[in-house]
């Protein structure tokens, strides 16, 4: 009986943690709860007309199964291919 109760509690906790992880990802883009790899705060973007935009990144988001990235710099949002972006961690 005691083992079944412990197992039930562990299953409920795992479900709660999993649900929180999905909630966190929805709010914070691709940044994970403990994220040590994806802390970029500066970017350089090459635009199709040849211009280059660079600046402090207020937010960025990449998409699963896609080569597309969305960045917001100085209130303007850019959606482009990875090959046009250099993300920098300062």
N, C-alpha and C positions, 0 to 999 in steps of 0.2 A: 504494500500500500504506500509506504513511504517513498519507494523508488518511483512509483507511478506519479506521485505528486511532484517530485523533483523534476521528472521528465516533462510533465505538463507545464511547469513553471519555465523550464528552459525553452520549450517550444514557443510559449507566449512571448518571452523576452526576445527570442530570435526574430519573431514576426514583427515585434515593435521596433527593433533595431533596423530591420530591413525596410520597414515602412518609413522610418525617419530618414534613412539614407536616400530613398527615392524623393522624399520631400525636400531634403537638403539640395540634391542635384537639380531639382526643378527650380528652386529659388536662386541658386548660385552657379548656374551654368555647369560647366564641367569641373568646377573645383570640388574636390572631394572633402569629406569631413576632416581628414588628416592629409593635407596635400603639401608635399614638400618638393614636388617636381614642377608644378604648373603655376608659379608665381611670377608672371610677367607683368611689368608695369610700364613698359615703353615699347613702341613699335615703329617700324619703318615700312610703309606700304607703297608699292609701285602701282600707279593707276594706268588704265588702258591708254590714255592720251600721253603717257610718258612722264607726267608730273609725279613727284614723290611727296608723300605726306608722312610726317613723323611727329611724334608727341607722346605725352603721357596717356596711357590707356586707362580709361575709367571702367571698362568692362570688355570681356571677350568671351566668345563661345565657339566651340567647334562642334561638328555634327557627326554622329555615328555613321559609319559607312559612307563617308563623303570627304572630298578634298577641299571643302569649303570652310571658311572661317569668317566670323562676324566680329568686328572690333568697333569700339566707340572711342573716338579721340576728339577732345574739345567739343563735345556735344553732337558731333556728326558721326553717323554709323556707316561703316563700310562692310560690304559683303564681297569677298574675293576668294580666289584660290590660294592655297598655302604657298605656292611658288612665288606669289607676289608680296609676301609678308616676311619680315624678320622681327621676331619677338625677342625682347631683351629684358633680362631681370637685373635691375640696378640695386 
